[in-house]
Amino acid sequence: MFCMFIGCKKKEVFITVELPDQPDVSLYYSVPISGTNFLGFRDTLKANETGIFELKMKIIQPSFIVLWDEKFQNSVKLLVEPDNNYYVSMGLQKNVQITGANEKGQMLYTTLPNPDFIELELRKIGINTFNISDTISSIYVHQKINELKQSDMSKFRELLNGGEISKSFFDLVQRDRDCYYASMEAKFAILKANKQFSNKIKIEDDFLENLKKIYEQYPPNDEKFIISSFWLEYAELFVTDYKQDFDFQKLQNFRKNGTYHTYIINESKKYLSGKAIEFFQAKYIWGECFQGSFEKEFISLFEQFENDYPRSKYSKYISPYIDKIISYHQIIEKPFDSAMLFMDNYETINTLEEAVKPLQGRKIYIDVWATWCNPCLREFVHNDALKKILAENNIQQLYISVDRDDYDQNWKNYIKYYHLTGTHIRANKELYDNLLKQHNFIPRYILIDEKGNIMEEHAKSPSQLVSGEKLL
């Protein structure tokens, strides 16, 4: 509040990073906009002439910054404070060394769990998040999580008592762990409640009461928690599950009407404010677009976001995805390219042998994909280079989508948008089972010889081929 009256002066943070034995590698870092931490809002560093990365930035408040190399082989999360310098060495095999302010605390923090998704940690305490046991109580989970939290913080308290870290550093770690463990406990309660609701069983009062206590003790709208990288998942659980009373039918109706995301954004405005609501909305829009959504709804949502926050520093990270959505809707209005072919009566093809029979006479490179498969879509960036490689080897291309019937229009739209020239099939149930009965994953690539026999059951992906790996 003091800053509001006299103005907060930004102070410089200087981070020096070395990547031993890793030449010609770029370094990414999360940008701490208003003290927030999210890997999607990132910038890139290039090494100087001596191979060292230098990051200088001005910040008002302490923040977490994540540094990682472009191959994501190494990463480190730093808790930086204004007017401090840090040196980081990120060697191979996750050999990280940190020197500078609160260095023992920084090194200890690197040993704490920092999962991409909080439910991964629930599995470590014996909870099957895919099918939560009816016998696991909220009391047991609360006690177990509290033990973990106390164990974490006792180590930092020892450093604090020994004068190895500052009180401000300790308090910041405490906030982060409060948010982390609150998110973990809330996730369990919501997963359990969701299971009971889905099974048409009355949600137990103790789970609802426990959720209420968690969110009252650690309010998502308290801006001191947005420093934690776990705040976003915690806040989203609050808005999209807890505050919706687990009414999945209502949410499903919004999805069918094409207004689900608008509804969630409007709901978030009821419960969040200030920096919290700006950060929540920015990440929500970015996250859905990053997952490959091309819904027109996001165009208007982003326009509204820019009207509400005309000087938002988040906008530059979102706008490229909105441009893609605009482009997508322009492209799908156009007719199919003449080189985009649909196999006759593809709905009746039940086996891989039947699928390749009409194309016998030349080798076939098969791409098994789906519109909802982000790794599949990321491979399409190599389309032009792939087609050149296939043409040089006289190989034709067959795309087999495993999308369900209700994704039929999406399937056709994606063929246009990603310019997938070649022959296309959307698998029926029999072909789907035939393709995935032994290898239940996609993307999957298969190489077929001129007679219709499998040459390579696990052929190289487009990205592998483009990087120089041999097709055969």
Steps between C-alpha positions, in 0.01 A plus 500: 500500500797731574600488132163637395572834662869563436562276197713189498845531349612206292835352595728291286555126523802355323515128422802336339445152355752248373414179313816287514557266204190630321612723212260683269201462731240768562369567847139578589381682809156567644423871511384604852219734398373664820678228698320210327660182375383305195715322242276605211590865551864465409783670315826371353864567585798456269848439633762774472832454321641309800207256511345658810134604529430828675153602609438848633151607598337756724240379748303654782428189701657158563416247231566146387680470169537168320798453269516209256691400190324462166502119519362511856780273620581739782295751693519690826257717693651801677337718761641841415475819701565859385858629518661154503734306274493127426726255321360172366684207346270250328707194409385177342330232713322783685821610668393845622706740708374836627700774668392844612233627738354228725695238306450217750128567496504509121675163483260351755205626297623308195445176696130572566229345283398730215270291279340625180163380632420481868327161480836341418598561862179344629612175343818514708296477820316193378196657335388361166374818336338301219279310743511639851426240766179551694688416820740797485371778722565872488640474856767251386598718203509815714729333754727356232531831317560690823785261585660565161459875539651502850792289377568743214481814709701362795807487273457863401441596864836346589666717237312805629601434860859450389505831315546328163187653343310823555160523668354638176629198305353262759162676488491477120573127506228462764246669271601278211470182707170617649363533148657172385359289781164679504472424128593138563237458770234684297576281198441185703171626641376609156601173333318311775191720473501469120506121529206499740304741282571292187383186679183684606602471863440788738825687550618445856467805720850465642656546153298813435576632846870428455502684167332796662765509774785477249371788289421712806848448644676557169269724292580485127431874478782577746767647272784382724446147365528583130878488539467121509500303175227284658255786542354469151388140542375580851294796378364310201378216724328766711323668208421205271416231758440619854296809413299305241371255761624214277209558262653334194176504306481877520860532382440250221207708378726805478748295296229391258388861460855616430502732802686291759817711502306825518310358795822402683656843440186672631493268800862579580411868520261422787772352718829657394616858462806718444817323390341162565218537247727646230747214541223237514332622182828535312612149586156350438478645148864416424465145636191412299649645181832323561313168522397553139153640545378699199169609652387842380396576854863579587518782247231697684635397842843636412349821362321545832822423690685769306220748566512422872881502516626720212854508642518136605843343457335161451341597168810452287515134600134440414460694175697255276252226591203726431651580159508125430133466592407785266706341222343160569147629448602672179663184361220255582257707295700418190449181292725196540825500306483259206787302657294429814336168417244296695509127447179364350266343756752553779220451753490127413876433536554275802871404489836649411529248217177631347618861545824456304363270225378783268846661519713194420772546239696766691631517853268671750587716799208483743431768760253389772374814666205687654388861524522489881858364501738792550818298434340396168428861408848617595647259245307674220740794517743276306254429218687673219835340583334161550331510161834569334658200676210273405500621138873430469427141608184462285283453811136602520326623814197361681346677799278292728308701758368326811255781578148405608196566282416821683844638401434447128479871415807579712687226312418653162578851623841394632587337167446839336671705771814286519497448122519122524533396138477127450233234551272511805298252704311557823501165679179326599492303826633181341796672334565700818520175700715338232751786503523553875443155649875439535634855496257723684669834434518772239657651303606179335678461169507186287692428179339262248671339199370488143311175564317627807725336761627680809865601461529708816235466769650796687631722223686823568289808571514807274713688755748210514522479122548874464777494762695254283394154616463244223158391378619141448 
